Amino acid sequence: MKRVIMAILLIIAAFGIYSFNVNNQKQSDKGLSTLKADHLLLGVSNFEETIDWYQDILGFDVEVQWKVKGLDNLDLAYLSNGDFRIEIIGDKSSTQNNKQVRDFGEHLSHQGFAHICFQVDDIDLAMHQLNKKGIETFVKAETYPLNFYKRRVAFIKDLNGNVIEFAGPIKDTRINKK
């Protein structure tokens, strides 16, 4: 009987140590399990104009501006809108130009990061507001009623030709008649 009790106590102790290690691992995992988007870097040659555009057109605020010692040709800033930031890096000495896409097909064939997407509650209202600010529509609002995912999207370009998507839910405009 003593052996059975000792075996049970050893099993309980071993299970307790195992549970402690598993729980400790879960609590101490502060690495990839905490992953979320922080910012997008946008390199430009017209730093001040880009900051002004994102403030005036999309309502971003300048969170902070700074210089990096040893990189005197660069100006840096974080712009924020809610929980999202865009890091603007201005390099007046840059000779590289942003490749301008002519149409949506060319844009979709781009390799690498191609556009940023912002979620809004009403695509048509957001596009109307942007158009009133003088921003041209790059791709007009379309509804994509995929079987598994329904949304409405539209696209513009910023002052440097970077493509920006706006996405939102499909509004059901049918009137329920009883």
C-alpha positions as CSV (number, residue, x, y, z in Angstrom):
1,M,0.0,0.0,0.0
2,K,2.9,2.4,0.8
3,R,4.3,1.8,-2.7
4,V,1.0,2.7,-4.3
5,I,0.7,5.8,-2.2
6,M,4.3,6.7,-3.0
7,A,3.7,6.1,-6.7
8,I,0.6,8.3,-6.7
9,L,2.5,11.1,-4.9
10,L,5.4,10.8,-7.4
11,I,2.9,11.0,-10.3
12,I,1.2,14.0,-8.7
13,A,4.5,15.7,-8.1
14,A,5.7,15.0,-11.7
15,F,2.4,16.3,-13.1
16,G,2.7,19.5,-11.0
17,I,6.3,20.1,-12.2
18,Y,5.1,19.6,-15.8
19,S,2.1,21.9,-15.4
20,F,4.4,24.5,-13.8
21,N,6.8,24.4,-16.7
22,V,4.1,24.5,-19.4
23,N,2.3,27.5,-17.6
24,N,5.7,29.2,-17.1
25,Q,6.5,28.9,-20.8
26,K,3.2,30.4,-21.8
27,Q,3.5,33.3,-19.4
28,S,7.1,34.0,-20.4
29,D,6.5,34.0,-24.1
30,K,6.7,37.7,-25.0
31,G,8.1,37.1,-28.4
32,L,6.2,36.3,-31.6
33,S,3.0,35.6,-29.7
34,T,2.7,39.4,-29.2
35,L,3.1,40.2,-32.9
36,K,1.0,43.1,-34.3
37,A,1.6,45.8,-36.9
38,D,3.5,48.9,-35.7
39,H,4.4,51.0,-38.7
40,L,5.0,51.3,-42.4
41,L,8.2,53.0,-43.6
42,L,7.7,55.4,-46.5
43,G,10.9,56.8,-48.1
44,V,10.5,60.2,-49.9
45,S,12.5,63.0,-51.3
46,N,9.9,65.6,-50.3
47,F,9.7,65.1,-46.5
48,E,7.7,68.2,-45.4
49,E,5.2,68.0,-48.3
50,T,4.6,64.3,-47.6
51,I,4.0,65.0,-43.9
52,D,1.6,67.8,-44.8
53,W,-0.3,65.6,-47.3
54,Y,-0.8,62.8,-44.8
55,Q,-2.0,65.3,-42.1
56,D,-4.3,67.3,-44.4
57,I,-5.7,64.5,-46.5
58,L,-5.8,61.4,-44.2
59,G,-5.8,63.1,-40.7
60,F,-2.5,61.8,-39.4
61,D,-0.7,63.6,-36.6
62,V,3.0,64.1,-36.2
63,E,4.0,61.9,-33.3
64,V,7.7,62.8,-33.4
65,Q,10.4,64.1,-35.8
66,W,14.1,63.3,-35.4
67,K,17.6,63.1,-37.0
68,V,20.0,60.1,-36.8
69,K,23.6,61.0,-35.9
70,G,25.8,60.2,-38.9
71,L,22.9,60.2,-41.3
72,D,22.6,64.0,-41.7
73,N,20.9,63.8,-45.1
74,L,17.9,62.0,-43.6
75,D,14.8,63.5,-41.8
76,L,12.6,61.1,-39.9
77,A,9.1,61.3,-38.5
78,Y,6.4,59.0,-37.1
79,L,2.9,60.0,-38.2
80,S,0.0,58.3,-36.3
81,N,-3.7,57.9,-36.8
82,G,-5.2,55.8,-34.0
83,D,-3.0,52.7,-33.4
84,F,-1.2,52.9,-36.8
85,R,1.9,54.8,-37.7
86,I,3.7,55.7,-40.9
87,E,7.4,56.4,-40.6
88,I,8.4,59.0,-43.1
89,I,12.1,59.1,-44.1
90,G,13.1,62.0,-46.2
91,D,16.3,62.0,-48.2
92,K,16.8,65.1,-50.3
93,S,19.9,63.7,-51.9
94,S,18.0,60.6,-53.2
95,T,18.1,60.1,-57.0
96,Q,15.7,57.1,-56.9
97,N,12.2,57.8,-58.1
98,N,9.0,56.0,-57.1
99,K,7.9,53.8,-60.0
100,Q,4.6,55.2,-61.1
101,V,2.0,52.6,-62.1
102,R,-0.4,53.5,-64.9
103,D,-3.2,51.1,-64.2
104,F,-4.6,48.6,-61.6
105,G,-3.3,45.6,-63.5
106,E,0.3,47.0,-63.4
107,H,-0.1,47.7,-59.7
108,L,-1.3,44.2,-58.9
109,S,1.7,42.7,-60.8
110,H,4.2,44.5,-58.6
111,Q,6.6,42.4,-56.6
112,G,7.2,43.2,-52.9
113,F,5.1,45.6,-50.8
114,A,2.6,47.3,-53.2
115,H,0.1,49.3,-51.2
116,I,-1.2,50.1,-47.8
117,C,-4.9,49.5,-46.9
118,F,-6.9,51.5,-44.4
119,Q,-10.3,50.3,-43.1
120,V,-13.2,52.7,-43.1
121,D,-16.9,52.2,-42.2
122,D,-18.2,53.7,-45.5
123,I,-16.1,53.4,-48.7
124,D,-18.3,55.6,-50.8
125,L,-18.4,58.4,-48.2
126,A,-14.6,58.2,-47.7
127,M,-14.0,58.4,-51.4
128,H,-16.4,61.4,-51.7
129,Q,-14.5,63.2,-48.9
130,L,-11.2,62.5,-50.6
131,N,-12.5,63.7,-54.0
132,K,-13.7,66.9,-52.4
133,K,-10.1,67.4,-51.2
134,G,-8.9,67.1,-54.8
135,I,-7.7,63.6,-54.5
136,E,-8.4,61.6,-57.7
137,T,-9.7,58.1,-57.6
138,F,-7.2,55.5,-58.9
139,V,-9.6,52.6,-58.8
140,K,-13.3,53.3,-58.3
141,A,-15.2,51.7,-55.4
142,E,-16.1,48.1,-56.2
143,T,-17.9,45.4,-54.3
144,Y,-16.2,42.0,-54.1
145,P,-19.0,39.5,-52.9
146,L,-16.7,36.5,-52.6
147,N,-18.5,33.5,-51.1
148,F,-16.3,33.5,-48.1
149,Y,-15.5,37.2,-47.7
150,K,-17.5,40.3,-48.7
151,R,-16.1,43.8,-48.8
152,R,-16.0,47.0,-50.7
153,V,-12.7,48.6,-51.8
154,A,-11.4,51.6,-53.6
155,F,-7.9,53.0,-54.3
156,I,-6.2,56.4,-54.5
157,K,-2.5,57.5,-54.8
158,D,-0.7,59.8,-52.5
159,L,1.3,62.8,-53.7
160,N,4.3,60.6,-54.4
161,G,2.3,58.0,-56.4
162,N,2.1,55.4,-53.6
163,V,-1.1,53.4,-53.9
164,I,-3.5,53.5,-50.9
165,E,-6.5,51.1,-50.6
166,F,-9.6,51.8,-48.5
167,A,-11.7,48.8,-47.5
168,G,-14.9,48.4,-45.7
169,P,-18.0,46.3,-45.2
170,I,-20.7,46.0,-47.8
171,K,-23.7,48.0,-46.9
172,D,-27.0,46.2,-47.3
173,T,-29.3,48.9,-48.7
174,R,-32.3,46.7,-49.1
175,I,-35.4,47.7,-47.0
176,N,-37.0,44.9,-45.1
177,K,-40.7,44.9,-45.8
178,K,-43.0,42.8,-43.7
